[in-house]
Amino acid sequence: MAINILMPALSPTMTEGKLAKWHVKVGDTVKAGQVMCEIETDKATMEVEAVDEGRIGQLVVPEGTEAVKVNAVIAILLEEGEKSVPAGAPTAAPPPAAAIAAAVVAPAPKAAATAAPAPQPAAAPSGARVFASPLAKRIAADKGLDLSRIKGSGPGGRIVKADVEQVKPGAAPAAAPVPKAAPAFTPQPVFAALGDTRVPHTSIRKVIARRMLESKQTVPHFYLTVDFEIDALLTARAAINEVARKKDAKVSVNDMVIKACAKALRDHPECNASWTEDEMIEYGAVDISVAVATDRGLITPIIRNADIKGAAQISIEMKDLAGRAKSGKLKLEEFQGGGFTISNLGMFGVRDFGAIINTPQAMILAVGAGEERVVVRKGEMVIRNIMSCTLAVDHRVVDGALGAQFLQTLKAYIEQPAAMLV
C-alpha cells in the first residue's frame, strides 16, 4: 500500500514551512535514514530523512514551494510490488515558478466601473446616508423635518425642494443627531512601481517579524547603558590567544563577553529567568544565546553551560555554531532555549544601540564597538579603550536596581578579567 510522506513539524512553533530542496526524484529507491529533502522551518533549514523503505512514486510538492502546511502530503512512497500511484492520491502541485510567471504576465484587473446609484427606498433607515439637494436640506432644517423619513422624487431617489415643501411641519420630526464613530486606522497598501523589486519573505523572516513585534508590544522594556574600560581585557585576550593557538582557537572580545555575562548570571540567578503568568522560572543552567546574522535572517545559537567553560572552548563552539547557522545546518536543540542573549554590532563600528528582548528571556546585552576615548582619571585626561554596552531588561522579571547590580558585576569581570578565573 502506498505511503503518504507528510510535511513534518520540525519545531514546536512550526505550522508551515518551505520545501527548499528534494534530494530524490520519482523512481528512486529510498531506505530508512536516507535524506529525502530539505525543509526551511521558522528557525533554520533542516534535512528530513526517510522513515520507511520504498520507491518514490510521486513528488506532490515541488521544491521551492512556500507555506506548505504541517501534515500536508509532500510525496508518495510505493511499497514493493506497487507500480503506480493509486487512484485518488494527492496530485502534484504546479511548480512555484509557473505560478509566479502567471502572476507576472496576467494583466492587473481593471477598476470596476462606478455603478449607477440604486433607487432610494421610500424612507432611508435612521443613520443611513440621505441624498438631498442643498436647498432641500436648508428648508428641512428650517421646518424641523427629518430628511430620512421623506421620500425623494428626484433622480435616483434624491430629495428635492418640492418633496420637502409638501411635508407639513411636525409630520416628520427631526431625529437627534447620531454621533459618528471615528474611522478605524487602515494601513495604506504599498504598491510596487516600475523598477522596484519584490523579495518574498522567508519563513525565518516572518517569524523574526512576528516575535520582535510581540516582544515590543507585550514586554515592558527598559534600558541601562554602561561604559566598560577594556584595556585589561585586550591584554588578557592576547595572552590567552598565545596559549589557545595550540588548540587552533582564536579568542575574540565577544567570546570573553560571553564568558563574563555567564559568570555574572551565575552570581545573579534571579536575572537568569523568564516571566510566566503564574510564576517566575529561574534557570539552573547558564545558557547564552548569541545573535548571528545570516542571509535568511537573525538566528541565536546557544553556548550551553557557558559559566563553566573556558574562553578557548567558547571560541571553538561559537565558530562552529555560527558557521552552521549561516548554512542552515543547526540542530533544533542548538538554537532553541537559552536564558540570556548577546547581540554584538561592534564589528560594524556601531558605538551603542538598544536591542529587542529575545522572549521569553528577560535580558539582552547590546555590545558596541571598542574604541579609544579620552577619559579623566585622578584629575588627568588619559586615553582608554572604551566599550559601551546597553542592557535591555524585562521589567516584570528584573527591576532597575537589580539590572544595575548585574551590570556592576559584569563590569568587574570585564575590567578585571582575572576575576573570571577565580
C-alpha positions as CSV (number, residue, x, y, z in Angstrom):
1,M,0.0,0.0,0.0
2,A,1.3,3.4,-0.9
3,I,2.7,5.6,1.9
4,N,2.0,9.3,2.2
5,I,5.0,11.3,3.2
6,L,3.8,14.3,5.3
7,M,5.3,17.7,6.0
8,P,6.9,17.2,9.4
9,A,6.7,19.6,12.3
10,L,10.4,20.3,12.9
11,S,10.0,22.8,15.8
12,P,7.3,23.4,18.4
13,T,6.3,26.7,16.7
14,M,6.2,25.4,13.2
15,T,2.8,25.4,11.4
16,E,4.1,25.6,7.9
17,G,7.4,25.6,6.1
18,K,9.2,25.8,2.7
19,L,10.2,22.7,0.8
20,A,13.6,24.0,-0.1
21,K,15.1,21.1,-2.0
22,W,14.4,17.5,-3.0
23,H,17.3,15.0,-2.7
24,V,15.3,12.3,-4.5
25,K,13.3,12.1,-7.7
26,V,10.4,10.0,-9.0
27,G,11.5,6.3,-9.4
28,D,14.3,6.5,-6.8
29,T,14.5,3.8,-4.2
30,V,15.0,5.1,-0.7
31,K,16.0,3.4,2.5
32,A,15.2,4.4,6.1
33,G,17.6,7.1,7.3
34,Q,18.3,8.4,3.8
35,V,18.0,12.2,3.4
36,M,15.0,12.9,1.2
37,C,14.6,16.7,1.3
38,E,15.5,20.0,3.0
39,I,12.7,21.9,4.8
40,E,13.1,25.6,5.7
41,T,11.3,25.9,9.0
42,D,10.6,29.0,11.1
43,K,14.1,28.7,12.5
44,A,16.5,27.1,10.1
45,T,16.9,24.8,7.1
46,M,16.8,21.1,8.2
47,E,17.3,17.8,6.4
48,V,14.4,15.3,6.6
49,E,15.2,11.6,6.5
50,A,13.0,8.7,5.3
51,V,11.5,6.5,7.9
52,D,10.2,3.8,5.5
53,E,11.7,2.0,2.6
54,G,10.2,2.1,-0.9
55,R,10.2,3.7,-4.3
56,I,9.3,7.4,-4.9
57,G,6.0,7.3,-6.8
58,Q,5.2,11.0,-6.9
59,L,6.6,14.3,-5.6
60,V,3.4,16.1,-4.7
61,V,5.0,19.4,-3.6
62,P,7.7,20.8,-5.9
63,E,10.9,22.1,-4.4
64,G,10.8,25.9,-3.7
65,T,7.2,25.8,-2.6
66,E,6.4,28.2,0.3
67,A,3.9,27.9,3.1
68,V,3.4,24.1,3.0
69,K,1.2,23.2,6.0
70,V,2.4,20.7,8.6
71,N,1.0,17.2,7.9
72,A,0.3,18.1,4.2
73,V,1.2,15.3,1.8
74,I,4.5,16.2,0.1
75,A,5.4,12.9,-1.6
76,I,4.1,9.3,-2.1
77,L,6.2,6.3,-1.5
78,L,5.4,3.0,-3.2
79,E,6.0,-0.3,-1.4
80,E,7.4,-3.4,-3.0
81,G,5.2,-4.7,-5.8
82,E,3.4,-1.4,-6.4
83,K,3.9,0.0,-9.9
84,S,1.9,3.2,-9.9
85,V,0.3,5.7,-7.6
86,P,-3.2,4.6,-6.6
87,A,-6.2,6.5,-7.8
88,G,-7.4,9.2,-5.5
89,A,-3.9,10.0,-4.3
90,P,-2.9,13.7,-4.0
91,T,-1.8,15.2,-7.3
92,A,1.4,17.2,-7.8
93,A,1.1,20.9,-7.5
94,P,2.3,23.2,-10.3
95,P,5.9,24.4,-9.9
96,P,6.1,27.7,-8.0
97,A,7.9,29.3,-10.9
98,A,5.0,28.7,-13.2
99,A,2.6,30.3,-10.7
100,I,4.9,33.3,-10.3
101,A,5.2,33.7,-14.1
102,A,1.5,33.5,-14.5
103,A,1.1,36.2,-11.8
104,V,3.6,38.5,-13.6
105,V,2.1,38.0,-17.1
106,A,-1.5,38.3,-16.0
107,P,-2.8,41.9,-16.5
108,A,-3.9,43.8,-13.5
109,P,-7.7,43.7,-13.1
110,K,-9.4,46.9,-14.3
111,A,-11.1,49.1,-11.8
112,A,-14.8,48.3,-11.6
113,A,-17.0,50.8,-13.3
114,T,-18.9,53.1,-10.9
115,A,-22.3,51.6,-10.6
116,A,-25.3,53.8,-11.0
117,P,-26.8,54.7,-7.7
118,A,-29.6,52.4,-6.8
119,P,-33.1,53.8,-6.3
120,Q,-33.6,55.1,-2.8
121,P,-36.2,53.5,-0.6
122,A,-39.3,55.4,0.4
123,A,-37.6,56.4,3.7
124,A,-33.9,55.9,4.4
125,P,-33.2,53.9,7.7
126,S,-32.0,56.0,10.6
127,G,-28.3,56.8,10.4
128,A,-28.1,56.0,6.7
129,R,-26.8,58.5,4.1
130,V,-29.6,60.7,2.8
131,F,-29.4,62.1,-0.8
132,A,-30.9,65.6,-0.9
133,S,-30.3,68.9,-2.7
134,P,-28.7,71.7,-0.6
135,L,-31.9,73.7,-0.9
136,A,-34.0,70.8,0.4
137,K,-31.6,70.4,3.3
138,R,-31.9,74.1,4.2
139,I,-35.7,74.1,4.0
140,A,-35.9,70.8,6.1
141,A,-33.7,72.4,8.8
142,D,-35.9,75.5,8.9
143,K,-39.1,73.4,9.2
144,G,-37.5,70.9,11.7
145,L,-38.0,67.9,9.4
146,D,-36.2,64.6,9.4
147,L,-35.0,64.0,5.8
148,S,-34.5,60.2,6.4
149,R,-38.4,60.0,6.7
150,I,-39.1,61.8,3.4
151,K,-39.4,60.0,0.1
152,G,-37.4,61.6,-2.7
153,S,-38.8,62.2,-6.2
154,G,-35.6,63.4,-7.8
155,P,-33.2,61.3,-9.9
156,G,-32.1,58.2,-8.1
157,G,-34.5,59.0,-5.2
158,R,-32.9,62.3,-4.4
159,I,-34.9,64.6,-2.1
160,V,-35.6,67.9,-3.8
161,K,-37.3,71.2,-2.8
162,A,-40.9,70.1,-3.8
163,D,-40.6,66.9,-1.6
164,V,-39.8,69.0,1.5
165,E,-42.4,71.7,0.8
166,Q,-45.3,69.3,0.7
167,V,-44.5,67.9,4.1
168,K,-46.3,69.6,6.9
169,P,-44.3,70.7,9.9
170,G,-44.5,68.1,12.7
171,A,-45.2,65.3,10.2
172,A,-41.6,64.3,10.1
173,P,-39.8,65.5,13.2
174,A,-36.0,65.8,13.1
175,A,-34.2,62.9,14.6
176,A,-31.5,63.5,17.2
177,P,-28.1,63.6,15.6
178,V,-26.2,60.3,15.7
179,P,-22.6,60.7,16.7
180,K,-20.3,59.2,14.1
181,A,-17.6,56.7,15.2
182,A,-14.1,57.7,14.4
183,P,-12.9,55.8,11.3
184,A,-10.6,52.9,12.1
185,F,-7.0,53.3,11.0
186,T,-6.2,51.3,7.9
187,P,-2.6,51.0,6.8
188,Q,-2.2,52.2,3.3
189,P,-1.2,49.5,0.8
190,V,2.2,49.6,-0.7
191,F,2.3,49.3,-4.5
192,A,5.4,48.3,-6.4
193,A,6.4,50.8,-9.1
194,L,8.4,50.2,-12.2
195,G,12.0,49.4,-11.2
196,D,11.0,48.1,-7.7
197,T,12.0,44.6,-6.7
198,R,9.7,42.2,-4.9
199,V,11.5,39.9,-2.4
200,P,9.3,37.2,-0.9
201,H,9.5,36.7,2.9
202,T,11.3,33.6,4.1
203,S,9.8,31.6,6.9
204,I,12.6,32.8,9.2
205,R,12.0,36.5,8.3
206,K,8.2,36.1,9.0
207,V,9.0,34.6,12.4
208,I,11.5,37.3,13.3
209,A,9.0,40.0,12.4
210,R,6.3,38.4,14.5
211,R,8.4,37.7,17.5
212,M,10.0,41.2,17.5
213,L,6.6,42.8,17.2
214,E,5.2,40.7,20.1
215,S,8.3,41.5,22.2
216,K,8.0,45.2,21.8
217,Q,4.2,45.2,22.3
218,T,4.0,42.8,25.3
219,V,7.3,43.2,27.2
220,P,7.9,46.3,29.3
221,H,11.5,47.1,28.1
222,F,13.8,49.5,30.0
223,Y,17.4,50.1,29.1
224,L,20.6,50.6,31.1
225,T,23.9,51.7,29.4
226,V,27.4,51.3,30.9
227,D,30.9,52.1,29.5
228,F,33.5,49.4,30.1
229,E,37.2,50.0,30.1
230,I,38.6,47.0,28.1
231,D,42.3,47.6,28.1
232,A,42.9,44.8,30.6
233,L,40.5,42.6,28.7
234,L,42.5,43.2,25.5
235,T,45.8,42.4,27.3
236,A,44.3,39.2,28.7
237,R,42.9,38.2,25.3
238,A,46.3,38.5,23.7
239,A,47.8,36.3,26.5
240,I,45.0,33.7,26.1
241,N,45.5,33.5,22.4
242,E,49.2,32.7,22.8
243,V,48.1,29.6,24.7
244,A,44.9,28.9,22.7
245,R,46.9,28.7,19.5
246,K,47.8,25.2,20.4
247,K,44.1,24.3,20.3
248,D,43.5,26.0,17.0
249,A,41.4,28.6,18.8
250,K,41.4,32.4,18.5
251,V,39.5,34.1,21.3
252,S,37.6,37.2,20.4
253,V,36.4,40.1,22.6
254,N,32.9,38.7,22.0
255,D,33.9,35.3,23.4
256,M,35.2,36.9,26.6
257,V,32.0,39.0,26.9
258,I,30.0,35.7,26.7
259,K,32.2,34.3,29.5
260,A,31.8,37.4,31.6
261,C,28.0,37.5,31.1
262,A,27.8,33.8,32.1
263,K,29.7,34.4,35.3
264,A,27.6,37.5,36.2
265,L,24.4,35.5,35.6
266,R,25.7,32.8,37.9
267,D,26.2,35.5,40.6
268,H,22.7,36.9,40.0
269,P,20.5,33.8,39.3
270,E,17.3,35.9,39.7
271,C,18.3,37.6,36.4
272,N,18.7,34.3,34.6
273,A,14.9,33.9,34.5
274,S,11.7,34.2,32.5
275,W,8.2,35.5,33.2
276,T,5.1,33.4,33.0
277,E,1.6,34.4,34.1
278,D,1.7,32.1,37.1
279,E,5.3,32.1,38.2
280,M,8.9,33.1,37.6
281,I,11.2,30.5,36.2
282,E,14.8,30.7,37.3
283,Y,17.1,28.6,35.1
284,G,19.5,26.2,36.7
285,A,21.9,26.2,33.7
286,V,23.6,29.3,32.3
287,D,23.0,29.1,28.6
288,I,23.9,32.1,26.5
289,S,22.3,32.8,23.1
290,V,24.4,34.8,20.6
291,A,22.8,36.7,17.7
292,V,24.2,35.6,14.3
293,A,23.2,37.4,11.1
294,T,22.5,35.1,8.2
295,D,21.3,35.7,4.6
296,R,17.9,34.4,5.7
297,G,17.6,36.5,8.9
298,L,18.8,36.5,12.5
299,I,19.3,33.3,14.5
300,T,20.6,32.8,18.0
301,P,22.7,29.6,18.5
302,I,23.4,28.8,22.2
303,I,26.6,28.2,24.2
304,R,25.4,25.8,26.8
305,N,26.8,26.0,30.4
306,A,29.0,28.9,29.4
307,D,29.8,29.7,33.0
308,I,31.9,26.6,33.4
309,K,33.7,26.7,30.0
310,G,37.0,28.4,29.2
311,A,37.3,31.2,26.7
312,A,39.1,28.9,24.2
313,Q,36.3,26.3,24.3
314,I,33.6,29.0,24.0
315,S,35.5,30.4,20.9
316,I,35.7,27.0,19.3
317,E,32.0,26.3,19.9
318,M,30.9,29.7,18.8
319,K,32.8,29.5,15.5
320,D,31.2,26.1,14.7
321,L,27.7,27.3,15.7
322,A,28.0,30.5,13.7
323,G,29.2,28.7,10.6
324,R,26.4,26.1,10.7
325,A,23.8,28.9,11.5
326,K,24.8,30.7,8.3
327,S,24.5,27.5,6.2
328,G,21.2,26.5,7.9
329,K,22.6,23.3,9.4
330,L,21.9,23.8,13.1
331,K,20.1,21.2,15.1
332,L,16.9,22.1,16.9
333,E,18.5,22.0,20.4
334,E,21.3,24.2,19.3
335,F,19.1,27.3,18.8
336,Q,16.1,26.8,20.9
337,G,16.2,27.8,24.6
338,G,18.8,29.9,26.3
339,G,18.3,32.3,29.2
340,F,20.2,35.4,28.0
341,T,21.2,36.9,24.6
342,I,24.2,38.9,23.4
343,S,23.9,41.0,20.2
344,N,27.2,42.5,19.1
345,L,27.3,45.1,16.4
346,G,30.7,46.5,17.5
347,M,32.5,44.9,14.5
348,F,30.4,47.2,12.3
349,G,31.6,50.3,14.0
350,V,28.3,50.8,15.9
351,R,29.1,52.7,19.1
352,D,25.9,51.8,21.1
353,F,22.4,50.7,20.4
354,G,19.3,49.1,22.1
355,A,18.3,45.6,21.3
356,I,14.9,44.0,21.5
357,I,14.5,41.3,24.1
358,N,14.5,37.7,22.8
359,T,11.4,36.4,24.6
360,P,10.8,34.5,26.8
361,Q,14.2,35.6,28.1
362,A,14.4,38.6,30.4
363,M,17.5,40.4,29.2
364,I,19.6,41.1,26.1
365,L,23.0,42.8,26.0
366,A,23.8,45.1,23.1
367,V,27.6,45.3,22.6
368,G,29.0,48.3,20.9
369,A,32.5,48.9,19.4
370,G,35.6,49.2,21.5
371,E,37.3,52.5,20.7
372,E,39.9,54.9,22.2
373,R,38.3,57.7,24.1
374,V,39.7,60.5,26.3
375,V,38.6,60.0,30.0
376,V,39.5,61.7,33.2
377,R,41.4,59.7,35.8
378,K,42.6,61.4,39.1
379,G,42.2,64.8,37.5
380,E,44.2,64.0,34.4
381,M,43.0,63.2,30.9
382,V,44.1,59.8,29.6
383,I,43.3,57.6,26.7
384,R,41.5,54.3,27.4
385,N,39.8,51.7,25.2
386,I,36.1,52.0,26.0
387,M,33.2,49.8,25.0
388,S,29.6,50.9,25.5
389,C,27.0,48.2,26.3
390,T,23.3,48.6,26.7
391,L,21.2,46.1,28.7
392,A,17.6,45.7,27.7
393,V,15.5,44.4,30.6
394,D,12.0,42.9,31.1
395,H,10.7,45.0,34.0
396,R,8.3,42.2,35.0
397,V,11.3,40.0,35.9
398,V,14.2,42.4,36.7
399,D,13.7,45.8,38.2
400,G,16.1,48.8,37.8
401,A,18.2,48.2,40.8
402,L,18.7,44.5,40.1
403,G,19.6,45.3,36.5
404,A,22.1,47.9,37.7
405,Q,23.7,45.4,40.1
406,F,24.0,42.8,37.3
407,L,25.9,45.4,35.2
408,Q,28.2,46.3,38.1
409,T,29.1,42.6,38.4
410,L,29.6,42.4,34.6
411,K,31.8,45.5,34.7
412,A,34.0,44.0,37.3
413,Y,34.6,40.8,35.2
414,I,35.2,42.7,32.0
415,E,37.6,45.3,33.6
416,Q,39.4,42.7,35.7
417,P,39.4,39.5,33.5
418,A,41.4,37.6,36.1
419,A,38.2,37.6,38.3
420,M,36.6,35.2,35.8
421,L,39.2,32.5,36.7
422,V,38.5,32.7,40.4
